[in-house]
Amino acid sequence: MTSNNMDHDGVGIHGVKTDSATVTEQPTMESLEAEKKKLKARLEEAREALTCRVCLDKPVAAVFMPCAHLNSCQACSMSLTLCPVCRSPIHYAAPAFID
């Protein structure tokens, strides 16, 4: 993050032990806004990764075998014979449950 001995664990910002003591500083508004922007970008990337690459609408729900790519919703997977990622033949589409 920054060089002010702060550590981020995905939940909050915590002080880091140094040679003499634990440094605990209040984050600035600018650092919080920057962290918020980074987290929003990561959330958007995760949403895109979990969206069907065929219809670009529904969540992914089928794992293609034998390549094991997870990139299609159940409805789109039924109409495909080749994996959209690697173009290998799809032997079957196993349901995937992401909670």
Residue frames relative to the residue before (quaternion, step in Angstrom):
aa qw qx qy qz dx dy dz
M 1.0000 0.0000 0.0000 0.0000 0.00 0.00 0.00
T 0.7453 -0.2471 0.1935 0.5882 3.59 0.00 -1.23
S 0.5849 -0.6008 0.4161 0.3518 3.53 -1.26 0.10
N 0.4948 0.6672 -0.4373 0.3445 3.61 1.12 0.50
N 0.5950 -0.6270 0.3409 0.3696 3.59 1.11 0.78
M 0.4524 0.6576 -0.4763 0.3689 3.58 1.01 0.74
D 0.1990 -0.7724 0.5975 0.0828 3.54 -1.07 0.83
H 0.1864 -0.7771 0.5904 0.1128 3.58 -1.01 0.75
D 0.1590 -0.8185 0.5480 0.0670 3.58 -0.75 1.03
G 0.6432 -0.5153 0.3253 0.4636 3.59 1.24 0.26
V 0.7200 0.3777 -0.2308 0.5345 3.58 1.25 -0.30
G 0.7921 -0.1485 0.1363 0.5762 3.55 0.87 -0.92
I 0.5118 -0.6110 0.5003 0.3382 3.51 -1.34 0.03
H 0.0736 -0.8148 0.5750 -0.0134 3.56 -0.81 1.04
G 0.5666 -0.5788 0.4636 0.3593 3.52 -1.27 0.46
V 0.3012 -0.7385 0.5799 0.1662 3.55 -1.19 0.58
K 0.4684 -0.6642 0.4980 0.3024 3.58 -0.97 0.81
T 0.1358 -0.7540 0.6383 0.0741 3.51 -0.99 0.92
D 0.7713 -0.3435 0.2409 0.4786 3.57 -1.25 -0.18
S 0.7988 0.3241 -0.1644 0.4794 3.58 0.87 -0.87
A 0.8101 -0.1017 0.1179 0.5652 3.61 0.85 -0.84
T 0.5736 -0.5504 0.4666 0.3877 3.51 -1.34 -0.02
V 0.2797 -0.7504 0.5787 0.1544 3.53 -0.86 1.02
T 0.0471 0.7854 -0.6152 0.0495 3.58 -0.71 1.05
E 0.0396 0.7948 -0.5989 0.0904 3.51 -0.38 1.29
Q 0.4768 -0.6318 0.5211 0.3193 3.53 -1.15 0.57
P 0.4354 -0.6875 0.5031 0.2910 3.60 -0.85 0.87
T 0.4597 -0.6703 0.5069 0.2872 3.54 -1.12 0.66
M 0.6527 -0.5048 0.3880 0.4107 3.54 -1.26 0.34
E 0.6380 0.5330 -0.3267 0.4496 3.58 1.04 -0.78
S 0.6748 0.4806 -0.3080 0.4678 3.59 0.94 -0.84
L 0.6306 0.5192 -0.3341 0.4703 3.60 1.07 -0.67
E 0.6478 0.5073 -0.3166 0.4721 3.60 0.98 -0.79
A 0.6431 0.5094 -0.3231 0.4717 3.60 1.00 -0.80
E 0.6498 0.5046 -0.3111 0.4758 3.60 0.98 -0.84
K 0.6316 0.5318 -0.3229 0.4627 3.59 1.00 -0.82
K 0.6493 0.5168 -0.3094 0.4643 3.59 0.98 -0.86
K 0.6521 0.5098 -0.3081 0.4691 3.60 0.98 -0.87
L 0.6734 0.4971 -0.2960 0.4603 3.58 0.93 -0.89
K 0.6239 0.5237 -0.3383 0.4712 3.60 1.04 -0.71
A 0.6458 0.5112 -0.3204 0.4679 3.59 0.99 -0.80
R 0.6548 0.5019 -0.3121 0.4712 3.60 0.97 -0.82
L 0.6317 0.5268 -0.3269 0.4654 3.59 1.03 -0.77
E 0.6581 0.5019 -0.3075 0.4696 3.58 0.95 -0.84
E 0.6294 0.5221 -0.3313 0.4706 3.60 1.03 -0.76
A 0.6547 0.5071 -0.3101 0.4670 3.58 0.98 -0.84
R 0.6383 0.5207 -0.3262 0.4638 3.59 0.99 -0.80
E 0.6597 0.5030 -0.3076 0.4660 3.57 0.95 -0.87
A 0.6581 0.5166 -0.3110 0.4509 3.59 0.97 -0.82
L 0.7371 0.3939 -0.2190 0.5036 3.58 1.14 -0.57
T 0.5567 0.5669 -0.4014 0.4556 3.58 1.25 0.42
C 0.5956 -0.5938 0.4162 0.3455 3.56 -1.04 0.87
R 0.3614 -0.7557 0.5119 0.1905 3.57 -0.81 1.02
V 0.6155 0.5354 -0.3499 0.4605 3.58 1.28 -0.11
C 0.8043 0.2430 -0.1250 0.5277 3.60 0.62 -1.10
L 0.2790 -0.7996 0.4810 0.2270 3.59 1.28 -0.37
D 0.6137 0.5606 -0.3352 0.4434 3.56 1.16 0.58
K 0.7953 0.3044 -0.1412 0.5049 3.58 0.63 -1.15
P 0.5760 -0.5791 0.4345 0.3797 3.59 -1.22 0.35
V 0.5748 -0.5743 0.4476 0.3735 3.58 -1.17 0.58
A 0.0297 0.8237 -0.5622 0.0680 3.57 -1.01 0.83
A 0.7306 0.3630 -0.2321 0.5297 3.60 1.23 0.18
V 0.2079 -0.7485 0.6208 0.1058 3.54 -0.98 0.96
F 0.3125 -0.7658 0.5352 0.1718 3.56 -0.67 1.11
M 0.1601 -0.7801 0.6004 0.0724 3.53 -0.98 0.90
P 0.5866 -0.1250 -0.7985 -0.0519 1.64 -2.02 1.44
C 0.5120 0.6830 -0.4233 0.3034 3.67 1.16 -0.13
A 0.3016 -0.8040 0.4583 0.2294 3.62 1.26 -0.47
H 0.3652 0.7072 -0.5235 0.3041 3.59 1.08 0.61
L 0.2008 -0.7451 0.6296 0.0899 3.55 -1.08 0.89
N 0.3400 0.7770 -0.4650 0.2539 3.59 -0.06 1.22
S 0.7218 0.4038 -0.2224 0.5162 3.58 1.25 0.15
C 0.4605 -0.6274 0.5397 0.3211 3.55 -1.22 0.50
Q 0.6891 -0.4862 0.3304 0.4238 3.56 -1.23 0.29
A 0.6619 0.5183 -0.3170 0.4391 3.61 0.90 -0.87
C 0.6938 0.4610 -0.2808 0.4768 3.60 0.86 -0.90
S 0.6163 0.5697 -0.3574 0.4097 3.60 1.00 -0.72
M 0.6300 0.5594 -0.3328 0.4236 3.59 1.11 -0.65
S 0.7173 0.4396 -0.2595 0.4743 3.60 1.14 -0.50
L 0.6284 0.5590 -0.3304 0.4283 3.61 1.26 -0.13
T 0.1906 -0.7594 0.6085 0.1289 3.55 -1.19 0.64
L 0.7443 0.2589 -0.1677 0.5924 3.57 1.30 -0.41
C 0.5359 -0.6166 0.4718 0.3318 3.56 -1.09 0.73
P 0.4565 -0.7046 0.4678 0.2763 3.65 -0.78 0.93
V 0.6616 0.5085 -0.3109 0.4551 3.61 1.16 -0.47
C 0.8417 0.1701 -0.0513 0.5099 3.58 0.59 -1.16
R 0.4025 -0.7549 0.4314 0.2863 3.59 1.33 -0.07
S 0.4284 0.6772 -0.4918 0.3406 3.62 1.13 0.42
P 0.5956 -0.5743 0.4089 0.3851 3.61 -1.12 0.55
I 0.3398 -0.7192 0.5719 0.2005 3.55 -1.08 0.82
H 0.2767 -0.7617 0.5646 0.1567 3.58 -0.65 1.10
Y 0.7464 -0.2125 0.1178 0.6195 3.56 1.12 -0.75
A 0.3477 -0.7072 0.5760 0.2171 3.55 -1.29 0.41
A 0.2213 -0.7792 0.5773 0.1031 3.55 -0.57 1.19
P 0.4972 -0.6490 0.4743 0.3265 3.59 -0.98 0.74
A 0.1473 -0.7686 0.6182 0.0735 3.56 -1.10 0.78
F 0.1432 -0.7864 0.5985 0.0540 3.55 -0.93 0.95
I 0.0398 -0.7992 0.5994 -0.0219 3.56 -0.56 1.18
D 0.0429 -0.8087 0.5865 -0.0138 3.55 -0.60 1.15
